[in-house]
Amino acid sequence: MSSKLAYKETFDCVQCGYCLPACPTYVTMGKERHSPRGRINLVQMAAEGKIALNEIEDSLDLCLGCRACETVCPTNVQYGKILESFKEAKAETKDTSLIEKLTLQKALPNKLLLRTLTKSLGVYQKTKLDKLVRKSNLLGFLPEQLRAFEEITPTVENPKKQMRKNTVLPAQGKVKARIGFFTGCIMDVFFSRINDLSIKLLQHAGCEVTIIKEQTCCGALQHHSGDKSYSKKLAKENIAAFEKHNFDYVVNSIGGCGAMLVEYNHLLGDEQEWTERAKDFAKRNKDISVILNDLGISFEKEIKGVATYQPSCHLLNVQRVVNDPISLLTSIPGLTYIPLPKADMCCGSAGIYNIVHYEESMDILDEKMKSVHKITPDTIVTSNPGCHLQMCLGVKREGLEEKIKVVHIVELLAEACELS
C-alpha cells in the first residue's frame, strides 16, 4: 500500500454516478474504468494492495484533471487530491525522463530562456519561415499533434518592455486597488499581448499595477506530473516575492495558473512555517474577470456579432469563477451573447494532455465542436491559453476559420474599451 495515495478520501465516494455525465472521458470512452468513480475505486484497490499501481495507470493517466466531477458531487469528494496522490505515487516508482525534468525544472522557471524562445519564435514568424516550412512539409517527421499545434501557434510578440519592469504602472483616475500582476511563463511567451492588454484594462478600471521580476512559474505542470517537491519550491518563491509588497490582490488572466495559485494553501498545508503565508497568498489571488467585474469598466465602442464562452475548467471548477466572465461579456455594447451548450464540459486541452494523449483529446474536442455547431457564433471567447489553442484547433479541424474567431476575453474587453 502506497502511503502517498489519498486512501481515506476515497471513502467519501458513495458510487452514486452523478459524476458520469460530467466526465469527458466517460462520455467519449463509455467505460466505467474511465469515470471518476471508477478511478476512485481503482485508487482505493491499489492503496489496499489488491492491485498494483501500474495496473491503474491506463485509467488515471487518461484523466484530464478537469475536476468537473467535484462540482456535481453530492458528497464533496476531493477528487483532485486523489488524482494528485496517484501522480505523486507514480512519480516515486518511475524515473522522470531527462527531457521532462529539463523542461519542468529548468526551462519553465528560466526567464532568460523563455525570452530567447519568444524572440526566436518571433523571428520564425516575421520572416515567414513558418509558412515556408509548412509549404515544404519540412516538419513531416514530427508527430501529428506537434504539426497540428504548430499550424495554429499565435503570432508571437515581445512583451512591451515598459510593462515588464519592476515598476509601478499608475491607475487611471482614483486608485481603487493595488495589484500585483502574475504573468505566467508559457503565457508570456505565446500570449504576451494578452498580458499587456490585461495590465491596461486593470489600469483603465482604476488599478495600480506592479509586475515584480522575482515571480516565477506557478508550478502547475510540475505538480500535475507528480513532482510535488519542486512545485512547493516554486510556490514558496512566489509567495516570498509577492508578500514583500502590500498588494490588495494578485491578478492573472490564466485559468490554469490561477487554479494553482489559489491552492498553494493546500500544497503547503503540511508545512507549518508556510501555512498562514500560503493561505493569505491564495486568498489574494483573483482572476482578472473577477476584478474587472467588481470594479467595473467603461466601454468606448460597440462590438457587433454573436459570441459564446468556453470557460477554463480550472477557472470554473477549481477557482469557482462562473458568472464574472459572462457578466462582462453581456455588458459589452452591441455584442450578442449566446450560452454554449455543455459549456462546463472540458475542451480536451488540460495542460499538455492534448499533446500526450492526442487522439483522446481530439475525441473530446469533437464533442465540444458539436456544441459550437448548435449555435454558430462569430466568436468563441476563452479564459486560458491552453483552451484558446485547443478551440483554435477545433475551429480549424471543422474548416470554420473564415467564420469563427477565437479570442481571449481580455482581447474582446480591450477592443470594446479601445485599448491596444
Residue pairs with C-beta under 8 A, 6 or more apart in sequence:
1 7
1 47
1 48
1 49
2 46
2 47
2 53
2 89
2 92
4 85
4 88
4 89
4 92
5 43
5 46
5 47
5 82
5 85
5 86
5 89
6 43
6 78
6 81
6 82
6 84
6 85
7 43
7 44
7 47
7 48
9 77
9 78
9 81
9 82
9 85
10 40
10 41
10 43
10 44
10 47
10 82
11 44
12 75
12 76
12 77
12 78
13 36
13 37
13 40
13 41
13 73
13 75
13 77
14 74
14 75
15 37
15 41
16 37
16 74
16 75
17 37
18 72
18 73
18 74
19 26
19 35
19 36
19 37
19 68
19 69
19 72
19 73
20 26
20 35
20 36
20 37
21 27
22 68
22 69
22 71
22 72
22 344
22 345
23 34
23 35
23 36
23 68
23 69
24 64
24 66
24 68
24 345
24 346
24 348
24 364
24 367
25 34
25 35
25 62
25 63
25 64
25 360
25 364
26 32
26 34
26 35
26 36
26 38
27 345
27 364
27 367
28 360
28 363
28 364
28 367
29 62
29 360
29 363
31 38
32 38
33 39
33 42
33 58
33 59
34 59
34 62
34 63
36 69
36 77
36 79
38 59
39 56
39 59
39 60
39 63
39 82
39 83
40 77
40 79
40 82
42 51
42 55
42 56
42 59
42 60
43 56
43 60
43 82
43 85
43 86
45 51
45 56
46 52
46 53
46 55
46 56
46 86
53 86
53 89
53 90
53 93
54 93
56 86
57 90
60 83
60 86
60 87
60 90
61 357
62 357
62 360
63 83
64 313
64 346
64 348
64 350
64 353
64 364
65 80
65 83
65 224
65 350
65 351
65 353
66 313
66 314
66 317
66 346
66 350
67 79
67 80
67 313
67 314
67 317
67 318
68 313
68 316
68 317
68 344
68 345
68 346
69 77
69 79
70 76
70 77
70 78
70 79
70 80
70 317
71 316
71 317
71 344
73 79
80 318
81 266
84 223
84 224
84 226
84 228
87 224
87 225
87 226
88 226
88 228
89 226
90 226
91 225
91 226
91 227
92 226
96 225
96 227
100 225
104 221
104 222
104 225
104 227
104 230
105 222
105 227
105 230
106 113
107 113
107 114
108 114
108 185
108 186
108 217
108 221
108 222
109 185
109 216
109 217
109 234
111 213
111 216
114 185
114 188
114 189
117 189
118 156
118 158
118 159
118 188
118 189
118 192
119 158
121 153
121 156
121 189
121 190
122 156
122 157
122 158
123 129
124 130
125 153
125 155
125 156
130 150
130 153
132 138
133 139
134 150
134 151
139 146
139 147
139 150
140 147
142 150
143 358
144 358
145 354
145 355
145 358
146 355
148 358
148 393
149 354
149 355
149 389
149 393
151 396
152 389
152 392
152 393
152 396
153 190
154 190
154 191
154 388
154 389
154 392
156 189
156 190
156 192
157 192
157 193
158 192
159 183
159 188
159 192
159 195
159 196
160 196
163 169
163 195
163 196
163 199
163 211
164 183
164 211
165 211
165 213
166 210
166 211
166 212
166 213
167 210
167 211
168 208
168 209
168 210
169 199
169 203
169 208
169 209
169 210
169 211
170 203
170 208
171 203
171 206
171 207
171 208
171 209
172 203
172 204
172 206
173 206
174 206
175 206
175 207
175 208
176 205
176 206
176 207
176 295
177 206
177 207
177 208
177 248
177 249
177 291
177 295
178 207
178 208
178 210
178 245
178 246
178 247
178 248
178 249
179 202
179 207
179 208
179 209
179 210
179 247
179 248
179 249
179 250
179 251
179 291
180 210
180 211
180 212
180 242
180 245
180 247
180 249
180 250
180 251
181 195
181 198
181 199
181 202
181 209
181 210
181 211
181 250
181 251
181 252
182 215
182 218
182 238
182 250
182 251
182 252
182 254
182 257
182 258
182 261
182 285
183 195
183 211
183 215
183 252
184 195
184 217
184 218
184 252
184 254
184 257
185 216
185 217
185 218
186 385
187 194
187 195
187 253
187 254
187 257
187 385
188 195
190 385
190 389
191 385
191 388
191 408
193 411
194 253
194 385
194 408
194 410
194 411
195 253
197 410
197 411
197 414
197 419
197 420
198 251
198 253
198 288
198 410
199 209
199 211
200 414
200 419
201 288
201 292
201 297
201 410
201 413
201 414
201 417
201 419
202 209
202 251
202 288
202 291
202 292
203 209
204 297
204 298
204 417
204 419
205 291
205 292
205 295
205 296
205 297
206 295
207 251
207 291
207 295
210 245
210 247
212 241
212 242
212 244
212 245
214 237
214 240
214 241
214 244
215 237
215 238
215 241
215 242
216 234
216 237
216 238
216 241
217 234
218 234
218 235
218 238
218 257
218 260
218 261
219 230
219 231
219 232
219 233
219 234
219 235
219 238
219 260
219 267
220 231
220 256
220 257
220 259
220 260
220 351
221 351
221 352
222 230
222 231
222 234
223 231
223 260
223 267
224 351
228 267
231 260
231 267
232 267
232 268
232 271
235 264
235 267
235 268
235 278
236 268
236 274
238 261
238 264
238 281
239 264
239 274
239 277
239 278
239 281
242 250
242 281
242 284
243 277
243 280
243 281
247 284
248 284
249 284
249 285
249 286
249 291
250 261
250 281
250 284
250 285
250 286
251 285
251 286
251 287
251 288
251 291
252 258
252 261
252 285
252 287
252 288
253 287
253 288
253 383
253 408
253 409
253 410
254 384
254 385
255 287
255 311
255 312
255 313
255 314
255 315
255 316
255 319
255 383
255 384
255 387
256 312
256 314
256 351
256 384
256 385
256 386
258 285
258 286
258 287
258 314
258 315
258 319
259 314
259 315
259 318
259 319
260 314
261 281
261 282
261 285
262 282
262 285
262 318
262 319
263 282
263 318
264 278
264 281
264 282
265 275
265 278
265 279
265 281
265 282
267 278
268 274
268 275
268 277
268 278
269 275
269 278
287 315
287 319
287 321
287 324
287 383
288 410
289 321
289 324
289 325
289 328
289 383
289 409
290 321
290 324
292 324
292 328
292 413
293 324
293 325
293 327
293 328
294 324
297 328
297 413
297 417
298 417
299 331
299 332
299 333
299 416
299 417
300 416
300 417
300 418
301 333
301 415
301 416
301 418
302 333
302 334
302 335
302 416
303 332
303 333
303 334
303 335
303 412
303 415
303 416
304 334
304 335
305 334
305 335
305 336
305 377
305 378
305 379
306 335
306 336
306 337
306 338
306 375
306 376
306 377
306 378
306 379
307 329
307 335
307 336
307 337
307 338
307 377
307 378
307 379
307 380
307 381
307 412
308 337
308 338
308 339
308 340
308 343
308 372
308 375
308 377
308 379
308 380
308 381
309 325
309 326
309 329
309 337
309 339
309 340
309 343
309 380
309 381
309 382
309 383
309 409
310 340
310 343
310 347
310 368
310 380
310 381
310 382
310 387
310 391
311 322
311 325
311 343
311 344
311 383
312 382
312 383
312 384
312 386
312 387
313 346
313 350
313 387
314 384
315 321
315 325
315 383
315 384
316 322
316 344
317 344
325 381
325 383
325 409
326 337
328 409
328 413
329 335
329 337
329 381
329 409
329 412
330 337
332 412
332 413
332 416
333 416
335 412
335 416
338 375
338 377
339 375
340 371
340 372
340 375
340 377
340 380
341 371
341 374
341 375
342 367
342 368
342 371
343 371
345 364
345 367
345 368
345 371
346 364
346 368
347 364
347 365
347 368
347 387
347 390
347 391
347 394
348 354
348 360
348 361
348 362
348 363
348 364
348 365
348 368
348 390
349 361
349 384
349 386
349 387
349 389
349 390
350 361
350 386
351 386
353 360
353 361
354 361
354 362
354 365
354 386
354 390
354 393
361 390
362 397
365 390
365 393
365 394
365 397
366 394
366 397
368 391
368 394
369 394
369 395
369 397
369 398
372 380
372 394
372 395
372 398
372 404
373 398
376 403
376 404
377 404
378 403
378 404
378 405
379 404
379 405
379 406
379 407
379 412
380 391
380 395
380 404
380 405
380 406
380 407
381 407
381 408
381 409
381 412
382 388
382 391
382 406
382 407
382 408
382 409
383 408
383 409
385 408
388 406
388 408
391 406
392 406
395 401
395 404
395 406
414 420
